[in-house]
Amino acid sequence: MFHVKLDRPARRATLVVHVAAAAGWLGLTLGLLALAVAAITTDSAATTEAAVRSMKIFSDWLVLPLALLTLASGLVLSLGTHWGLARHRWVYVKFWLTLATTVASLFALRPGVSDAAATVASGAPLGDPTGLIAGPIVSLSAYVFMAAVSVLKPWGLTKRGRKQREASRERRSASGKEVDSEGARQPA
């Protein structure tokens, strides 16, 4: 498998980009949630329209770029560091959740917000607010979960990761450098 290790400056720069993009995506989602709550709970048609129009601007201009930047920088980090994309379960889970929330943002959140904006712009009442608030709630839950997983790094190695670790131990053992159960090298 093609694998290029990032040097320390590149890894750190990519990590900063990843954390900033993910934090931006999280903050944007909190803003979308606040606007959705404002649109749903107010009795003012003007407030509802302003909140939904603001949601449309955010979802049209910010959600997808932040989602793609988070996805791309996470992919670069996973492939360019010892964590790997499919070695550790927490990285694997984060990748698939990020991909799923990116796709959901593109095909569910953005169209839902656009429909709500068209509805209130026509002067009609908002209607069923479930679609307007469900996206930000689900996204926020996923992002908080992924942040926790990033900090806690649970679940250990994947099957592929265990095979790679075993192959690495066998190579080191064959070269005369013994490896203990923790993976630390013992003097030959």
C-alpha positions as CSV (number, residue, x, y, z in Angstrom):
1,M,0.0,0.0,0.0
2,F,1.2,3.5,-0.8
3,H,2.0,5.3,2.4
4,V,3.8,8.6,2.8
5,K,4.6,9.8,6.3
6,L,4.1,13.5,6.9
7,D,7.1,15.3,8.4
8,R,6.5,17.1,11.7
9,P,5.7,20.6,10.2
10,A,3.3,19.2,7.6
11,R,1.6,17.0,10.2
12,R,1.2,19.9,12.6
13,A,-0.1,22.2,9.9
14,T,-2.6,19.7,8.7
15,L,-3.7,19.0,12.2
16,V,-4.3,22.7,12.8
17,V,-6.3,22.9,9.6
18,H,-8.3,19.8,10.6
19,V,-9.1,21.0,14.1
20,A,-10.0,24.6,12.9
21,A,-12.2,23.2,10.1
22,A,-13.9,20.7,12.4
23,A,-14.4,23.4,15.1
24,G,-15.8,25.8,12.5
25,W,-18.2,23.1,11.3
26,L,-19.3,22.5,14.9
27,G,-19.7,26.2,15.5
28,L,-21.6,26.6,12.3
29,T,-23.9,23.8,13.3
30,L,-24.6,25.4,16.7
31,G,-25.5,28.6,14.8
32,L,-27.8,26.7,12.5
33,L,-29.5,25.1,15.5
34,A,-29.9,28.5,17.2
35,L,-31.4,30.0,14.1
36,A,-33.7,27.0,13.6
37,V,-34.9,27.3,17.2
38,A,-35.5,31.0,16.7
39,A,-37.5,30.4,13.5
40,I,-39.6,27.7,15.1
41,T,-40.4,29.4,18.4
42,T,-41.1,32.9,17.4
43,D,-44.5,34.4,16.6
44,S,-43.0,37.0,14.3
45,A,-43.0,36.2,10.6
46,A,-40.2,38.7,10.1
47,T,-38.0,36.9,12.6
48,T,-38.8,33.5,11.1
49,E,-37.9,34.8,7.6
50,A,-34.7,36.4,8.8
51,A,-33.6,33.2,10.7
52,V,-34.4,30.9,7.8
53,R,-32.7,33.2,5.3
54,S,-29.6,33.3,7.5
55,M,-29.7,29.5,7.7
56,K,-29.8,29.4,3.9
57,I,-26.7,31.7,3.6
58,F,-24.8,29.6,6.1
59,S,-25.8,26.3,4.5
60,D,-25.2,27.5,1.0
61,W,-21.8,29.1,1.6
62,L,-20.1,27.5,4.6
63,V,-21.4,24.0,5.4
64,L,-20.0,22.2,2.3
65,P,-16.5,23.9,2.3
66,L,-16.0,23.2,6.0
67,A,-17.3,19.7,5.6
68,L,-15.0,18.9,2.7
69,L,-12.0,20.6,4.4
70,T,-12.6,18.5,7.5
71,L,-12.9,15.4,5.5
72,A,-9.8,16.1,3.3
73,S,-7.6,17.1,6.2
74,G,-8.6,14.1,8.3
75,L,-7.9,11.8,5.4
76,V,-4.4,13.4,4.9
77,L,-3.7,13.0,8.6
78,S,-4.9,9.4,8.7
79,L,-2.9,8.4,5.7
80,G,0.2,10.4,6.6
81,T,0.6,9.4,10.2
82,H,1.0,6.1,12.2
83,W,-2.8,6.2,12.9
84,G,-3.7,5.0,9.4
85,L,-7.2,5.1,7.9
86,A,-8.1,1.5,8.7
87,R,-5.6,0.6,11.5
88,H,-7.5,2.0,14.5
89,R,-11.3,1.7,14.9
90,W,-11.7,5.3,16.2
91,V,-10.1,6.7,13.0
92,Y,-12.2,4.4,10.8
93,V,-15.4,5.4,12.6
94,K,-14.6,9.1,12.4
95,F,-13.9,8.9,8.7
96,W,-17.2,7.2,7.9
97,L,-19.2,9.5,10.2
98,T,-17.5,12.6,8.6
99,L,-18.3,11.2,5.2
100,A,-21.9,10.5,6.2
101,T,-22.5,13.9,7.7
102,T,-20.9,15.6,4.7
103,V,-23.3,13.7,2.4
104,A,-26.3,14.4,4.7
105,S,-25.4,18.1,4.7
106,L,-25.3,18.1,0.9
107,F,-28.4,16.1,0.2
108,A,-30.6,16.7,3.2
109,L,-29.7,19.8,5.2
110,R,-29.1,22.2,2.3
111,P,-32.2,21.2,0.4
112,G,-34.3,21.3,3.5
113,V,-33.1,24.8,4.4
114,S,-33.6,26.0,0.8
115,D,-37.2,24.7,0.8
116,A,-37.9,26.4,4.1
117,A,-36.4,29.6,2.8
118,A,-38.6,29.5,-0.3
119,T,-41.7,28.8,1.8
120,V,-41.2,31.8,4.1
121,A,-40.1,34.0,1.3
122,S,-43.5,33.4,-0.4
123,G,-45.2,34.6,2.7
124,A,-46.5,31.1,3.7
125,P,-46.1,29.8,7.2
126,L,-43.1,27.6,7.9
127,G,-45.1,24.4,8.2
128,D,-43.5,21.4,9.8
129,P,-40.3,22.5,11.5
130,T,-39.0,19.0,12.1
131,G,-36.8,19.1,8.9
132,L,-35.4,22.5,9.8
133,I,-34.2,21.5,13.3
134,A,-33.5,17.8,12.8
135,G,-30.4,18.3,10.6
136,P,-28.5,20.6,13.0
137,I,-29.4,18.3,16.0
138,V,-28.2,15.2,14.2
139,S,-25.1,16.9,13.0
140,L,-24.2,18.4,16.3
141,S,-24.6,15.0,18.0
142,A,-22.3,13.4,15.4
143,Y,-19.6,16.2,15.8
144,V,-19.6,16.0,19.6
145,F,-19.3,12.2,19.4
146,M,-16.4,12.5,16.9
147,A,-14.7,15.1,19.2
148,A,-15.0,12.7,22.1
149,V,-13.6,9.8,20.0
150,S,-10.7,12.0,18.9
151,V,-9.8,12.7,22.5
152,L,-10.4,9.2,24.0
153,K,-9.2,7.1,21.0
154,P,-11.3,4.0,22.1
155,W,-11.7,0.5,20.7
156,G,-8.2,-0.4,19.7
157,L,-6.9,-1.8,16.4
158,T,-9.0,-3.1,13.5
159,K,-8.4,-6.6,12.2
160,R,-6.2,-5.0,9.5
161,G,-4.3,-3.0,12.1
162,R,-3.7,-6.2,14.2
163,K,-2.4,-8.0,11.1
164,Q,-0.1,-5.0,10.3
165,R,1.2,-4.9,13.9
166,E,1.9,-8.6,13.8
167,A,3.7,-8.4,10.5
168,S,5.8,-5.5,11.9
169,R,6.7,-7.6,15.0
170,E,7.7,-10.5,12.8
171,R,9.9,-8.3,10.6
172,R,11.6,-6.8,13.7
173,S,12.0,-10.2,15.3
174,A,13.6,-11.6,12.1
175,S,16.0,-8.7,12.1
176,G,17.3,-9.8,15.5
177,K,15.4,-7.1,17.6
178,E,13.1,-8.8,20.0
179,V,9.8,-7.2,20.7
180,D,7.9,-7.6,24.0
181,S,4.1,-7.8,24.3
182,E,3.8,-4.0,24.5
183,G,5.6,-3.6,21.2
184,A,8.7,-2.1,22.8
185,R,12.1,-3.2,21.5
186,Q,14.3,-5.3,23.7
187,P,18.0,-5.3,23.4
188,A,19.4,-8.1,21.2
